[in-house]
Amino acid sequence: MAGTVLTLLLGVIFGFSLNKAGLTKYHKIVNVFRFTDMAVLKFMLTGLAVAMSGLFVLRGAGVITFPNVPATYVAGNLVGGLIFGTGMALTGF
């Protein structure tokens, strides 16, 4: 139960910081795709770097273990990527 509450609390804090940084605004997202405003990309990459560092510190301390990664299905990934990309392109169009 404590893990679930902590997860929800961290998610709310992350969402609040996204909103406070103005990264939920339409023009910010559009400008990322126009390569004129990299604020969203910087924010997300910083979040990923912090999470990755935290996970490796926790693994080094013996608190968590990383699961085995199963083999990937190249054909399925290609088909899924094409469907997703087509949907994103049609939505943007």
Secondary structure, 3 states (H helix, E strand, C coil): CHHHHHHHHHHHHHHHHHHHCCCCCHHHHHHHHCCCCCHHHHHHHHHHHHHHHHHHHHHHCCCCCCCCCCCCCHHHHHHHHHHHHHHHHHHHC
